[in-house]
Amino acid sequence: MTTAVRMLRWSHPGLVWGFWALSLGVAVLSLMPVAYLPPQVFNLWDKAQHALAFTALATVGLLAYPREPWRVAIGLLAFGGAIELAQAATGWRYGEWSDWLADAVGLAAGSALAAHPRRLIAVPIQPAEQASPPR
């Protein structure tokens, strides 16, 4: 068993708690009145924020629930759509389907990251005993 897999198994409860804490944080920040958020420099930054948030959610969610990738993906797409509908209902935020598209882009990026957990965890290429000494 590789070090990366052992580390993921060891931290599984932490990943589950982290996923749900991150989900709550995204929901709160998405529904918070704009007056409490920092000003946006340009509209593209809003889409980048959506994509980054859902990249993080997808990465952590897929690592926390590795046996249910389709449930995580469909659940996060539904979560993104629900946030947009809730924003439209608040009166102080605007729900936009282009934001939901940015969420889907982030979900795809997070899925790619979660597919290779060794990229997320530093694992030496060679064991220390096999490494040749520098000359």
N, C-alpha and C positions, 0 to 999 in steps of 0.2 A: 504494500500500500504506500503510495507516495506521500510525501510530507504535506503537499497541498490538500490532498483528500483527507488526511488525518486532521489537519487544522480545520477544514470545513466541517467535518463531523463533530469536532470538539466545540466549535463555536455556533453550532446550529441553533440552540435556544437564543443566543445573542442575535443571530440574524433574524429570527422570527420577531423578537421584541423590537429590533431596529427597524424592520420593515413596517410594523404597525405604528411605531412612533413617527417614522418618516411620513407615513400616509396621513397621520393626524396633523403633522406640521404643514404639509402641503395643503390640506383642506383648510386649515386656519388661515394661512397666508393668502390663499386664493379667495377667501370670502371676506377678508379684512377690508374695512373701508380704505379707499385710495389715499385719504389724507394721512393715514398712519404709515404708509409705505414711502420709500425714497422716490423722488421724481424720476421719470424715465427720460433718458436722453433722446431716444428715437424709438419708433414703434417696433422695429425689428428686435430690439432687446426683449420685448415682451414674449415674442415667439421663442427666443433663445432660452428664456427663463422656464417656459413650459417644457421645452425639449430637455433641458438639463434636469429639471425636477423628475420627469418621467424616465429619464435615463437612470437616475439614481434609484427610483422606485422599482423599475424593472430589474435592474442588476441585483439589488438586495432581495427583492421578492422571489426572483427565480433561483437564487442561491439558497434562500430560506425554505422554499418549497420545490425542490428539484424534481419531485415525482409528479408534479401537477403544473407543467409549464403552460398548457393551454388555459387552465383555469386562471392562472395568474395573469396571462396576457388579456384574456377576455374581461376579467375583473378590472384590470387597470384601464382598459378602453372604456368600460362602463363608468368607472370612477371619474375619468376625464370628462366624459359627456355629462355626468351628473354635476360636476363642478361648474361646467358651462351653463347648464340649466339653472343651477342655484345662483350663480352670479347674475343671470338675467332677472331673477326674481328678487334680488336684494334691493334694487333701486339705486345703489351706489356703485355697483360694478356692472360690466357689460359682458354678456356671454357671446363668444364668437366661435364659429365653427372652425375658423382658421387656427384658433388656439387648440382645439381638439385635434386638428391635423398635426400641429407641432407636438402634442402629447404622443401621437402615434409614431412620429419620427423618433422621439425620445425612447419610446418602448422598443422600437427596432434596434436602436443603438445599445440600449441596455441588454437586450437579448443577445446581441453579438458579444458583448463583454462577459455576460454570465455563461456563455457557451464554453469559454476557456478560462476556468477559475485560476489556472496557473499564471495567467497574465495579471491577475489581481493580487496575487500573493508572491512575494519574492522567494523563488526556489532556486538554489544554486544549480547550475547546469551539470557540474561535476561534483561528486562527493569530495570532501577535503582530503581524504587519504589517496585519491587517484590524481589529484591535481599535481602537475609537475612544478617544481620550484622555479622561481624566476632566475634567469641567468644574467 
